[in-house]
Amino acid sequence: MIAIDYHTHHVRCGHAQGQIEDYIKQALALGLSEIGISDHAPIYWQDGDDPMPDIAMSKAELPAYVDEVLQLKARYAGRIAVRLGLEVDYIEGAEAACAAMLSPYPFDYLIGSVHYVYGRNVYSTQLWDGVRDPMPIYTEYYRLLAKSAQCGMFDIIAHSTAVIAFAPKPIPQAIEPLQDAAFAALREADVCVEINTSGYRKVGAEPFPSERMIALARELGIPLTFSSDAHRPGEVAHGRDRVEALLSKLGVTELARFESRQRAMLSLTPRIFHL
């Protein structure tokens, strides 16, 4: 069974609910062995301490965030492994500023995300109003996804097909070559891809990435990990049963775990049902 969850948020980012400890307690209640705390990194590429208060923590909050996770890691040692992570937006051309922000802290892992294409948030429904041809945005999104892996700053690439949540839906055959090329770049960069179950909440049928892309990741040898992208404590491990069934179907037998920026593979133990 899946006993890890590497993508969770909390109240500091401005659009999630609950304190960090609430997520840890929920993970314990669900029998997880590891819980990753990975709130949204500050908006490092814009001036000001808190340019997007409803999107990410302020720059001044980052040290306190790290200290809180480290304190909770020590408090819960022996009961559950608490991993210090961060979800970081990849902004092309701002890599040096990003690296400078991250370098002082002892992260266990870093998640790279693509939320902005041509300077606009692809997860805003307003962006897509009136867009007749989404292909230029899809093309740029997957180019940036590849770049986020190639920049060398991240251990995990986040919700790698999430652009479909709000975009006009193209013909699958049009975007599959873009997805395949991006995943080839991820494999070459030796990064991990998360199976992000916010897809079940946003589009219903599949996680991010899709079943096709998870199968491709397995074929290419791209490591996978499990992420709920929880924004409420009750969403920790969301969709775990569905992902377990999907991984069994696809023949995936292990998931990646992280500690001190080192990746190791964790074998999946089959769930035992008592009749």
SULGI-V438435 format. One record per residue. RES is the residue in one small letter. PSI is psi in whole degrees, -180 to 180 (999 if undefined). Layout:
res,psi
RES,PSI
RES,PSI
This chain:
res,psi
m,158
i,124
a,19
i,157
d,116
y,10
h,102
t,152
h,174
h,-171
v,-23
r,-29
c,-12
g,-10
h,16
a,168
q,149
g,154
q,163
i,-43
e,-29
d,-38
y,-38
i,-44
k,-39
q,-41
a,-42
l,-45
a,-29
l,-1
g,20
l,150
s,-22
e,141
i,125
g,132
i,122
s,58
d,167
h,126
a,155
p,157
i,81
y,-21
w,1
q,153
d,158
g,155
d,-35
d,67
p,-20
m,77
p,-19
d,6
i,-40
a,164
m,156
s,162
k,-35
a,-21
e,-17
l,-46
p,-40
a,-37
y,-50
v,-46
d,-43
e,-44
v,-41
l,-39
q,-42
l,-34
k,-45
a,-40
r,-36
y,7
a,135
g,-16
r,-43
i,143
a,119
v,122
r,136
l,113
g,-177
l,138
e,121
v,126
d,133
y,121
i,112
e,131
g,-12
a,23
e,-38
a,-42
a,-38
c,-48
a,-39
a,-37
m,-39
l,-28
s,-30
p,-7
y,147
p,65
f,147
d,-30
y,160
l,134
i,127
g,133
s,148
v,109
h,-21
y,126
v,127
y,36
g,5
r,148
n,120
v,-10
y,12
s,125
t,-28
q,-30
l,-36
w,-6
d,124
g,-1
v,119
r,-36
d,102
p,-6
m,-40
p,-36
i,-42
y,-44
t,-45
e,-38
y,-49
y,-28
r,-44
l,-34
l,-45
a,-43
k,-37
s,-34
a,-40
q,-18
c,-18
g,6
m,-16
f,150
d,-32
i,140
i,128
a,152
h,68
s,-2
t,18
a,-14
v,-25
i,-11
a,-39
f,-10
a,154
p,139
k,119
p,174
i,128
p,-40
q,-18
a,-34
i,-16
e,-41
p,-34
l,-44
q,-43
d,-41
a,-39
a,-43
f,-32
a,-39
a,-37
l,-41
r,-43
e,-35
a,-9
d,50
v,165
c,148
v,130
e,146
i,105
n,114
t,6
s,-18
g,-37
y,-33
r,-30
k,-37
v,-14
g,-54
a,-35
e,158
p,-179
f,118
p,178
s,168
e,-42
r,-41
m,-34
i,-42
a,-40
l,-42
a,-44
r,-44
e,-40
l,-14
g,25
i,125
p,145
l,152
t,173
f,136
s,133
s,-20
d,41
a,132
h,3
r,146
p,-36
g,-10
e,-2
v,133
a,20
h,133
g,13
r,-45
d,-41
r,-40
v,-38
e,-44
a,-40
l,-44
l,-39
s,-43
k,-39
l,-4
g,24
v,124
t,1
e,155
l,156
a,144
r,162
f,146
e,126
s,41
r,16
q,132
r,139
a,159
m,135
l,120
s,140
l,124
t,125
p,140
r,134
i,127
f,128
h,121
l,999
